[in-house]
């Protein structure tokens, strides 16, 4: 595997005060949203060793390493991407 010396994308703006991608303010009809839970398949001991003591909303299930589900909560609803069997 070859490491990149710079990001594989370019960003341009017309001036120094223009926001760069990912830093722009966006309003959505659903209101504020956040990742409320992350369900991971992994060896729980291995993940605990990597994360250490944390307060993250992570559920770990024994299994082949994978992101099983991502829960995104907003002011009006919750959306689940992936498996909901937790």
ABEGO torsion letter per residue (X at the ends): XBBBABBABBBBBABAABBBBGABBBBBAAEBBBBABBBBBBBAAAAAAAAEBBABBBBBBBEBBBBABBBBBBAABBBBBEBABX
